[in-house]
Amino acid sequence: MPEAEMDVEELYNWITFEVHQPLTANRYITSLNEAIRHLVIYADAIALSRYDYIQSRYGPNARHITYKKMAIIYTITGNTMFIKRVIAAKLIR
């Protein structure tokens, strides 16, 4: 999960310092984290990702959802969900 945490931190910093919208950054990251918390409820209901990029980098059981132009890539092992990355959704196509 360290990569995903770094992804979220970089996103926050970009919105705050490059776009100069710190309040928007706070709201966005808060809602992103809320989406991840809700994902736990239905994570296994999402189909395995069909994108080669995700399968080759994160394995055959990798899945993703799109949240406001960001892809949350995750895997499930047993009863545990692992967030692998939070990247721009356009990068996975």
C-alpha positions in Angstrom: 0.0 0.0 0.0 2.9 2.5 0.2 2.6 3.2 -3.5 -1.1 4.0 -3.2 -0.4 6.3 -0.2 2.3 8.1 -2.2 -0.2 8.4 -5.1 -2.8 10.1 -2.9 -0.2 12.4 -1.3 1.1 13.4 -4.8 -2.5 14.1 -5.9 -3.1 16.2 -2.8 0.1 18.1 -3.4 -0.6 18.7 -7.1 -4.1 20.1 -6.4 -2.8 22.2 -3.5 0.4 23.6 -5.0 0.1 23.3 -8.7 -3.6 24.1 -9.1 -3.5 26.4 -6.0 -6.7 24.9 -4.6 -6.0 23.6 -1.0 -9.7 23.5 0.0 -10.5 21.5 -3.1 -7.6 19.2 -2.4 -8.9 18.5 1.1 -12.5 17.9 -0.1 -11.3 15.6 -3.0 -9.0 13.5 -0.8 -11.6 13.2 1.9 -14.2 12.0 -0.7 -11.6 9.7 -2.3 -10.8 8.1 1.1 -14.6 7.7 1.7 -15.0 5.9 -1.7 -12.2 3.5 -0.7 -13.9 2.9 2.7 -17.1 2.1 0.9 -15.3 -0.1 -1.6 -14.6 -2.6 1.2 -18.4 -3.4 1.2 -18.6 -4.5 -2.4 -15.0 -5.0 -3.5 -15.4 -8.7 -4.5 -18.5 -7.8 -6.6 -16.3 -5.9 -9.1 -15.1 -7.9 -12.0 -11.5 -8.7 -12.5 -9.8 -6.0 -14.6 -9.7 -6.7 -18.3 -6.9 -4.3 -19.0 -3.5 -5.7 -19.8 -1.7 -2.9 -18.0 -3.4 -3.8 -14.7 -3.1 -7.6 -15.1 0.6 -7.4 -16.0 1.5 -5.1 -13.1 -0.8 -6.3 -10.3 -1.6 -9.9 -11.2 -4.6 -11.8 -12.6 -6.8 -11.0 -9.6 -6.4 -7.3 -9.9 -9.6 -5.1 -10.0 -10.2 -1.4 -10.4 -12.9 1.2 -10.0 -12.9 4.7 -11.4 -13.5 7.6 -9.0 -13.6 11.1 -10.5 -11.1 10.4 -13.3 -8.8 8.3 -10.9 -8.5 4.6 -11.0 -8.3 2.8 -7.7 -6.5 -0.5 -8.4 -6.8 -3.2 -5.8 -6.5 -6.9 -5.1 -8.3 -9.2 -2.7 -6.5 -12.0 -0.8 -8.7 -14.0 1.4 -10.8 -11.4 3.3 -8.4 -8.6 2.9 -8.5 -5.9 0.2 -5.2 -4.3 -0.8 -5.2 -0.9 -2.5 -2.2 -1.0 -4.9 -2.4 2.3 -6.7 -4.5 5.4 -7.2 -3.6 6.7 -10.7 -5.2 8.7 -13.5 -7.8 6.4 -15.1 -6.6 7.5 -18.6 -3.3 5.6 -17.9 -4.9 2.2 -17.8 -6.6 2.1 -21.2 
